[in-house]
């Protein structure tokens, strides 16, 4: 989740089961991931970002070829908006 005001990542959910090294071109892979919001996430609108993250620095680590999503300067792809209510 990316804060709209400063474009900084506020919280990440990392799927430990996804293994990009096993992906084959032309095949479709589906994953689902459940996450829990941290207590410090304030009520607001956030950008839902997508990336394959390098866990040594928690930044996008693999360039993805995605046509229909806007790529942010930080390397994340904008999937939509998430509204958090508290």
For each residue, the residues with C-beta under 8 A, 3 or more apart:
1: 9 10 11 12 41 46 47 48 49 82
2: 7 8 9 10 46 47 48 49 72 74 76
3: 6 7 8 9 10 44 46 47
4: 7 44 45 46 47
5:
6: 3
7: 2 3 4 47 72 73 74
8: 2 3
9: 1 2 3 12 49 58 74 76
10: 1 2 3 41 46
11: 1 35 37 38 41
12: 1 9 53 58
13: 33 35
14: 53 55
15: 18 31 33
16:
17: 31
18: 15 29 31
19: 22 23
20: 23 52 62
21:
22: 19
23: 19 20 27 29
24: 27
25:
26:
27: 23 24
28:
29: 18 23
30:
31: 15 17 18
32:
33: 13 15
34:
35: 11 13
36:
37: 11 41 84
38: 11 41
39:
40:
41: 1 10 11 37 38 84
42: 84 86
43: 84 85 86
44: 3 4 83 84
45: 4 81 82 83 84
46: 1 2 3 4 10 81 82 83 84
47: 1 2 3 4 7 72 76 78 80 81 82
48: 1 2 78 79 80 81 82
49: 1 2 9 72 76 77 78 79
50: 64 66 69 76 77 79
51: 59 60 61 62 64 75 76 77
52: 20 60 61 62 64
53: 12 14 58 59 60 61
54: 57 58 59 60 61 62
55: 14 58
56:
57: 54 61
58: 9 12 53 54 55
59: 51 53 54 74 75
60: 51 52 53 54 63 74 75 76
61: 51 52 53 54 57
62: 20 51 52 54
63: 60 75
64: 50 51 52 77
65:
66: 50 69 71 77
67:
68:
69: 50 66 77 78 79
70: 77 78
71: 66 75 76 77 78
72: 2 7 47 49 75 76 77 78
73: 7
74: 2 7 9 59 60
75: 51 59 60 63 71 72
76: 2 9 47 49 50 51 60 71 72
77: 49 50 51 64 66 69 70 71 72
78: 47 48 49 69 70 71 72
79: 48 49 50 69
80: 47 48
81: 45 46 47 48
82: 1 45 46 47 48
83: 44 45 46
84: 37 41 42 43 44 45 46
85: 43
86: 42 43
